[in-house]
Amino acid sequence: MADRVILTIGTRKGVFVAEAAKARRSFALRGPFGPGVPVYATLVDTRGTPRLYASSCNPFFGMKVLRSTNLGKSFQETKAAPAFPSDDGRALANIWSLEPGDGKKELWCGVEPAALFRSHDAGDSWEMVPGISNHEHARQWQPGNGGLCLHTIIRDGSRVHLGISTGGHYLSEDGGGTFRASNQGVGAGFQPDPYPEFGQCVHKIARHDDAPGRLYMQNHGGWAEWTGPGGPRPDIGVLRSDDYGRSWRSIAKGLPSDFGFPIVVHPHDADTAYVMPLEPSTRTCPGGAPAVWRSENGGESWSRLARGLPKKQTYFTVLRDAMDVDRLKVPALYFGTTTGQLWIGRDGGEKWDCLFDSLPPIHNVKVAVV
Amino acid sequence: MGAPAVTLHVLGSLRTYCGGAAQLPLSAPTVRAALDELERNQSALYRNICDETGAVRRHLNVFVNADNVRDLDGIDTRLTPGDVVTILPAVSGG
């Protein structure tokens, strides 16, 4: 069977699935599934027979996990969703991340309030991961505007990187048994001490499979004009680590804004990363003209990719999980907007086309070739 | 004397979690006891109504006949034979 590109699109009103041949000329749209219910996390799981997953975060009736075994022609609820132990005192408010684990059926899931769960049976049962969920810092984390969410899970052998807003970056080197805050160089502009041990508002972390020591972070920037204690903080928004996340340094120079939500790494080049700078105060496109910015040298310099994107009067936001890149030889980027547009950046983001222009507000875009 | 026989009216979107039933007969002296019975016998439906702490989900209202239990004794509101318990989502938009 020919390779197909599958997009999962989590929106405020359910999950959609878009499918194309690998030429990616046009995409067929299916859905919404879980209609009317916000979806913040999706996963195209390519281990074995592909499965699609979506969180279904119903503010009335609680959290569900949806699963499709037919590439998104239909979804069913799994037998259970993550839930805190009854004596824990916390109640699940949202599901923010779904990532594959070991084997063909293990899943990892980040939730709000920030905690981590793991399933060994493709989402039919879940266990809380206590090393981070009951971490001594956990009750001190504070919610950001989007809630207190564990939104990033990156696994690399025995290392596990987590991104928590607002908790910061946490690193495990024993497969998720224990975690420690690992935020050296990660700033927190919204408090007097800009470099605390933990409590940073990390927006997203990304890395390349072949360069596990190199990580990129979109942190909560936008403090270049700060005039309070400690003075301006122009360099805390876009960061890089070269030591497995033990320390971080700014790579924001050259960007129009160091505020943004997603950060994505090219599938075949660990030096190439993409961000979507936003105006810090409005969290919309700078000057009303959206652009993805690309670095091809690990963040030393950046170039603007906007061919095909609107040139004016455009004020959407692209949220933390709403940008992804496929793994074809010449990859395409995808981002979804809070105004319900899904864009494709062909040739690695050189040329942009709007695939769908009237979806519900988009929270999440994931892509895989199956 | 046993607990009063009451009826739980099930919202249409939740009937998939209780075998399609529109109404469930319960025997419970209070709303809390009715929820406890649901937890024992209709766990999937219960999870939609109460979170893992046992609290009724924040955006749901529980009525006994025409009265919201928040205007009575909350989930400790007593039930009498023939009462109808209805659980509805709070009004919202967007």
HADDOCK unambig.tbl for C-alpha pairs under 7 A between the chains (distance, minus, plus):
assign (segid A and resid 59 and name CA) (segid B and resid 59 and name CA) 6.89 0.50 0.50
assign (segid A and resid 60 and name CA) (segid B and resid 57 and name CA) 6.62 0.50 0.50
assign (segid A and resid 60 and name CA) (segid B and resid 59 and name CA) 5.23 0.50 0.50
assign (segid A and resid 60 and name CA) (segid B and resid 60 and name CA) 6.22 0.50 0.50
assign (segid A and resid 60 and name CA) (segid B and resid 89 and name CA) 6.19 0.50 0.50
assign (segid A and resid 61 and name CA) (segid B and resid 48 and name CA) 4.39 0.50 0.50
assign (segid A and resid 61 and name CA) (segid B and resid 49 and name CA) 6.01 0.50 0.50
assign (segid A and resid 61 and name CA) (segid B and resid 57 and name CA) 6.93 0.50 0.50
assign (segid A and resid 62 and name CA) (segid B and resid 48 and name CA) 5.88 0.50 0.50
assign (segid A and resid 83 and name CA) (segid B and resid 52 and name CA) 6.42 0.50 0.50
assign (segid A and resid 84 and name CA) (segid B and resid 52 and name CA) 6.35 0.50 0.50
assign (segid A and resid 85 and name CA) (segid B and resid 52 and name CA) 6.94 0.50 0.50
assign (segid A and resid 86 and name CA) (segid B and resid 52 and name CA) 5.30 0.50 0.50
assign (segid A and resid 86 and name CA) (segid B and resid 53 and name CA) 5.29 0.50 0.50
assign (segid A and resid 89 and name CA) (segid B and resid 53 and name CA) 5.85 0.50 0.50
assign (segid A and resid 90 and name CA) (segid B and resid 53 and name CA) 6.85 0.50 0.50
assign (segid A and resid 91 and name CA) (segid B and resid 51 and name CA) 6.14 0.50 0.50
assign (segid A and resid 91 and name CA) (segid B and resid 52 and name CA) 5.78 0.50 0.50
assign (segid A and resid 91 and name CA) (segid B and resid 53 and name CA) 6.28 0.50 0.50
